[in-house]
Amino acid sequence: MAHSDQPLSPTPQLSAAPGSGKRGTLAETLISRAIQVTGISTVVLVLLIFVFLIREGLPAFVQVPLADLLSARWYPIEDYFGLLPLIAGSLIITVGAAVIALPLGVATAIFIAEIVPDWVRDILKPMVEILAGIPSVVIGFVGMLVIVPLFRVAFDTPTGLTAFTGIVLLAWMALPTVVSVVEDVLDTVPRTYRDAGLALGMTRWQTIAKIVVPAGKSGILTALMLGVGRAIGETMTVMMVTGNAPRIPSGPLDIFRPARTMTATIAAEMGEVAQGSTHYHVLFAVGLTLFVITFAINLAAAAVVFRRTKRAERMLS
């Protein structure tokens, strides 16, 4: 067999277009700087809001004695600025909504992510996301026209505008957020975890309860905090259906009587108050109190997630 005496030609090398490396580096630098600016601006914006609330809210603690701010009566026309009824109303409605929405949301997310066939999941997941986008004022109208008359007859109350009505509607509003986030968290759990549980002889429900849910516990906790944040910061719905009576509940059955939240108080009274008055500064003090409560909830959730992450890293190492 004859061999050619000509040497083999070298494999041609692909060369980058002139300047393409510089363009790629420039684009990456610009994107990196844009991300940094966005992150820093978010932190700065939160700090500016906090500073603004402090500037406008601190005069209330000078103009109104602390004992009056911690009293049980809110009646600004007669210079009664007790914050306890507003704080109590916000807490009872938020906690009640969380008690309903969080277990139901997690169970619904497990049902969508782990139980139903794929074609059913493709229908249910968009429907849940559509529910999350319904404006709060629309939910408030539905509450006023449907839920309030129903509760008035069912619980034999004078108007049906009660804290329980606000609890039910806030649970409805928080539910899609919890379902959507928890379902996404369960999707991130590797399929091998489920296969391993089934290979060890676990049933499908045991695998979900003992492997899948614990593996996504940090993300589920974050979803629960998002649901609570949605509930505690809601304004229009609670202002429309809770009766807006600033009073401290005296027992569990008081949820079937009117209540008032901090957000509804700010929305209802800020438009008519004289700027720079004591009432004006007290409303900012209410906003500052709400900001601190929300910040404390988010900080506690972040601390729990951080501890769980560190614990998981130590176990893996």
C-alpha positions as CSV (number, residue, x, y, z in Angstrom):
1,M,0.0,0.0,0.0
2,A,1.5,3.2,-1.1
3,H,1.9,6.1,1.3
4,S,1.8,9.7,0.3
5,D,5.1,11.6,0.8
6,Q,3.2,14.8,1.4
7,P,3.0,15.7,5.1
8,L,-0.4,15.8,6.7
9,S,-1.9,19.3,6.9
10,P,-2.4,20.5,10.4
11,T,-6.0,20.8,11.7
12,P,-7.2,24.3,11.1
13,Q,-7.7,26.3,14.3
14,L,-10.8,28.5,14.8
15,S,-9.8,32.0,15.8
16,A,-12.1,34.3,17.6
17,A,-13.2,37.4,15.8
18,P,-11.1,40.4,16.5
19,G,-12.4,42.3,19.5
20,S,-15.0,39.6,20.5
21,G,-13.1,38.9,23.8
22,K,-13.1,42.6,24.7
23,R,-16.8,42.9,23.9
24,G,-17.6,39.9,26.0
25,T,-15.5,41.2,28.9
26,L,-17.2,44.6,28.6
27,A,-20.7,43.1,28.6
28,E,-19.9,40.9,31.6
29,T,-18.5,43.9,33.5
30,L,-21.6,46.1,32.7
31,I,-23.9,43.3,33.8
32,S,-21.9,42.7,37.0
33,R,-22.0,46.5,37.8
34,A,-25.7,46.7,37.1
35,I,-26.4,43.8,39.5
36,Q,-24.3,45.4,42.2
37,V,-26.0,48.8,41.7
38,T,-29.4,47.1,41.9
39,G,-28.6,45.3,45.1
40,I,-27.0,48.3,46.8
41,S,-29.9,50.5,45.7
42,T,-32.4,48.1,47.3
43,V,-30.6,48.2,50.6
44,V,-30.3,52.0,50.4
45,L,-34.1,52.3,49.6
46,V,-35.0,50.3,52.6
47,L,-32.7,52.4,54.8
48,L,-34.2,55.6,53.4
49,I,-37.7,54.4,54.2
50,F,-36.7,53.5,57.7
51,V,-35.0,56.9,58.2
52,F,-38.1,58.7,56.8
53,L,-40.4,56.8,59.2
54,I,-38.1,57.6,62.1
55,R,-38.0,61.3,61.2
56,E,-41.7,61.7,60.9
57,G,-42.7,59.2,63.7
58,L,-40.3,60.1,66.5
59,P,-42.0,63.4,67.3
60,A,-45.1,61.4,68.3
61,F,-43.1,59.9,71.2
62,V,-42.2,63.5,72.4
63,Q,-45.7,65.0,71.9
64,V,-47.6,62.1,73.4
65,P,-46.7,60.4,76.7
66,L,-45.6,56.8,76.3
67,A,-48.4,55.7,78.7
68,D,-51.0,57.3,76.4
69,L,-49.4,55.5,73.4
70,L,-49.7,52.2,75.2
71,S,-53.3,52.8,76.3
72,A,-56.3,50.9,75.0
73,R,-58.2,53.8,73.4
74,W,-57.8,55.2,69.9
75,Y,-59.8,58.3,69.3
76,P,-57.7,61.0,67.7
77,I,-60.4,63.7,67.8
78,E,-60.2,63.8,71.5
79,D,-56.4,63.2,71.6
80,Y,-56.5,59.6,72.5
81,F,-53.7,57.8,70.6
82,G,-53.6,54.3,72.1
83,L,-51.8,52.0,69.8
84,L,-52.6,48.7,71.6
85,P,-56.0,48.2,69.8
86,L,-54.4,48.6,66.4
87,I,-51.5,46.3,67.2
88,A,-53.9,43.7,68.7
89,G,-56.2,43.9,65.7
90,S,-53.3,43.4,63.3
91,L,-51.9,40.5,65.2
92,I,-55.1,38.6,65.7
93,I,-56.1,38.9,62.0
94,T,-52.6,38.0,60.8
95,V,-52.2,35.0,63.2
96,G,-55.7,33.8,62.3
97,A,-55.0,34.0,58.6
98,A,-51.7,32.2,59.0
99,V,-53.4,29.4,61.0
100,I,-55.7,28.8,58.1
101,A,-53.5,29.5,55.1
102,L,-50.2,27.9,56.0
103,P,-51.3,24.3,56.7
104,L,-53.8,24.4,53.8
105,G,-51.2,25.9,51.5
106,V,-48.5,23.3,52.3
107,A,-51.0,20.5,51.9
108,T,-52.2,21.9,48.5
109,A,-48.6,22.3,47.3
110,I,-47.8,18.7,48.2
111,F,-50.9,17.6,46.4
112,I,-50.0,19.5,43.2
113,A,-46.3,18.6,43.3
114,E,-46.4,15.0,44.4
115,I,-49.8,13.4,44.0
116,V,-51.7,14.6,40.9
117,P,-50.7,13.5,37.3
118,D,-48.7,15.9,35.2
119,W,-51.6,17.0,33.1
120,V,-53.6,18.0,36.2
121,R,-50.6,19.8,37.6
122,D,-50.3,21.8,34.3
123,I,-53.9,23.0,34.9
124,L,-53.8,23.7,38.7
125,K,-50.4,25.5,38.8
126,P,-51.5,28.4,36.4
127,M,-54.8,28.7,38.2
128,V,-53.0,29.2,41.5
129,E,-50.8,31.8,40.1
130,I,-53.8,33.6,38.6
131,L,-55.4,33.7,42.1
132,A,-52.2,35.3,43.4
133,G,-52.6,38.1,41.0
134,I,-56.2,39.1,41.9
135,P,-56.2,42.7,43.3
136,S,-56.9,43.0,47.0
137,V,-59.7,45.5,46.3
138,V,-61.5,42.9,44.2
139,I,-61.3,40.4,47.0
140,G,-62.6,43.1,49.3
141,F,-65.6,43.6,47.1
142,V,-66.3,39.9,47.0
143,G,-66.0,39.8,50.7
144,M,-68.5,42.7,51.2
145,L,-71.1,41.3,48.7
146,V,-70.8,37.5,49.5
147,I,-68.8,36.7,52.6
148,V,-70.1,39.5,54.9
149,P,-73.9,38.6,54.4
150,L,-73.1,34.9,54.7
151,F,-71.2,35.4,58.0
152,R,-73.9,37.8,59.3
153,V,-76.5,35.1,59.1
154,A,-74.3,32.2,60.0
155,F,-72.8,33.7,63.2
156,D,-75.8,35.9,64.1
157,T,-73.8,39.2,64.1
158,P,-75.2,42.7,63.5
159,T,-73.3,43.4,60.3
160,G,-70.9,40.6,59.5
161,L,-68.0,43.1,59.4
162,T,-65.8,41.2,61.9
163,A,-62.2,40.2,62.5
164,F,-63.1,36.7,61.4
165,T,-64.2,38.0,58.0
166,G,-60.8,39.6,57.6
167,I,-59.1,36.4,58.7
168,V,-60.8,34.3,56.1
169,L,-60.2,36.8,53.2
170,L,-56.5,37.3,54.2
171,A,-56.1,33.5,54.3
172,W,-57.5,33.4,50.8
173,M,-55.0,36.1,49.7
174,A,-52.0,34.5,51.3
175,L,-52.9,30.9,50.1
176,P,-51.7,31.2,46.5
177,T,-48.4,32.7,47.5
178,V,-47.7,29.8,49.9
179,V,-48.9,27.2,47.4
180,S,-46.8,28.6,44.6
181,V,-43.5,29.0,46.5
182,V,-43.8,25.6,48.4
183,E,-44.6,23.8,45.1
184,D,-41.5,25.3,43.5
185,V,-39.4,24.3,46.6
186,L,-40.6,20.7,46.4
187,D,-39.7,20.7,42.7
188,T,-36.1,21.4,43.6
189,V,-35.8,18.2,45.8
190,P,-33.9,15.7,43.7
191,R,-35.8,12.7,42.3
192,T,-33.2,10.4,43.7
193,Y,-34.4,11.2,47.2
194,R,-37.8,9.8,46.4
195,D,-36.4,6.8,44.6
196,A,-34.2,6.1,47.7
197,G,-37.2,6.2,50.0
198,L,-39.2,3.9,47.9
199,A,-36.2,1.5,47.5
200,L,-36.0,1.3,51.3
201,G,-39.6,0.1,51.5
202,M,-41.3,3.3,52.4
203,T,-44.8,4.0,51.1
204,R,-45.4,7.1,48.9
205,W,-46.8,9.1,51.8
206,Q,-44.0,8.1,54.1
207,T,-41.5,9.2,51.4
208,I,-43.2,12.6,51.1
209,A,-43.5,13.1,54.9
210,K,-40.1,11.9,56.0
211,I,-37.9,12.7,53.0
212,V,-39.3,15.2,50.6
213,V,-40.8,17.7,53.0
214,P,-37.8,17.8,55.4
215,A,-35.5,18.2,52.4
216,G,-37.3,21.4,51.5
217,K,-37.9,22.7,55.0
218,S,-35.9,25.9,54.6
219,G,-37.7,26.9,51.5
220,I,-41.1,26.0,53.0
221,L,-40.3,28.2,56.0
222,T,-39.5,31.1,53.6
223,A,-42.8,30.5,51.9
224,L,-44.6,30.7,55.2
225,M,-42.9,33.9,56.1
226,L,-43.9,35.4,52.7
227,G,-47.5,34.4,53.4
228,V,-47.4,36.0,56.8
229,G,-45.9,39.2,55.3
230,R,-48.6,39.3,52.7
231,A,-51.2,39.1,55.5
232,I,-49.8,41.6,57.9
233,G,-49.2,44.2,55.2
234,E,-52.6,44.0,53.5
235,T,-54.7,47.2,53.7
236,M,-57.7,47.5,51.4
237,T,-59.3,44.1,52.1
238,V,-59.2,44.4,55.9
239,M,-60.4,48.0,55.8
240,M,-63.4,47.0,53.8
241,V,-64.6,43.9,55.8
242,T,-63.4,44.1,59.4
243,G,-65.6,46.9,60.7
244,N,-62.7,49.3,61.6
245,A,-63.5,49.4,65.3
246,P,-60.3,50.0,67.3
247,R,-60.7,47.7,70.3
248,I,-58.7,45.0,72.1
249,P,-60.1,41.5,71.9
250,S,-61.0,40.1,75.3
251,G,-61.2,36.5,74.3
252,P,-61.1,34.0,71.4
253,L,-64.8,34.6,70.5
254,D,-64.0,38.3,70.0
255,I,-62.9,37.5,66.5
256,F,-66.6,37.6,65.6
257,R,-66.7,41.3,66.5
258,P,-65.2,44.3,64.6
259,A,-61.5,45.0,64.7
260,R,-59.0,47.5,63.2
261,T,-55.5,47.0,61.9
262,M,-52.6,49.4,61.7
263,T,-52.5,49.4,57.9
264,A,-56.3,50.2,57.7
265,T,-55.8,53.1,60.2
266,I,-53.0,54.7,58.2
267,A,-55.0,54.3,54.9
268,A,-58.3,55.6,56.4
269,E,-56.9,58.6,58.3
270,M,-53.7,59.8,56.6
271,G,-55.6,61.6,53.7
272,E,-57.5,63.8,56.1
273,V,-55.0,64.6,58.8
274,A,-53.2,68.0,59.0
275,Q,-49.6,67.7,58.1
276,G,-47.2,68.3,61.1
277,S,-50.0,67.7,63.7
278,T,-49.7,65.3,66.5
279,H,-52.2,62.9,64.8
280,Y,-49.9,63.1,61.7
281,H,-46.8,62.0,63.6
282,V,-48.7,59.3,65.5
283,L,-49.8,57.8,62.2
284,F,-46.1,57.6,61.1
285,A,-45.4,56.1,64.5
286,V,-47.9,53.4,63.6
287,G,-46.1,52.8,60.3
288,L,-42.8,52.6,62.1
289,T,-44.2,50.1,64.5
290,L,-45.5,48.0,61.6
291,F,-42.1,48.3,59.9
292,V,-40.3,47.0,63.0
293,I,-42.7,44.1,63.5
294,T,-42.4,43.0,59.8
295,F,-38.6,43.4,60.0
296,A,-38.5,41.3,63.1
297,I,-40.5,38.5,61.5
298,N,-38.3,38.5,58.4
299,L,-35.1,38.6,60.5
300,A,-36.3,35.6,62.6
301,A,-37.1,33.6,59.5
302,A,-33.7,34.5,58.0
303,A,-32.0,33.4,61.2
304,V,-33.8,30.0,61.2
305,V,-33.0,29.4,57.6
306,F,-29.4,30.4,58.2
307,R,-29.0,28.0,61.1
308,R,-30.6,25.1,59.2
309,T,-28.3,25.8,56.2
310,K,-25.2,25.8,58.5
311,R,-26.4,22.6,60.2
312,A,-26.8,20.9,56.8
313,E,-23.4,22.0,55.7
314,R,-21.8,20.6,58.9
315,M,-23.6,17.2,58.3
316,L,-22.4,17.0,54.7
317,S,-18.9,17.8,55.7
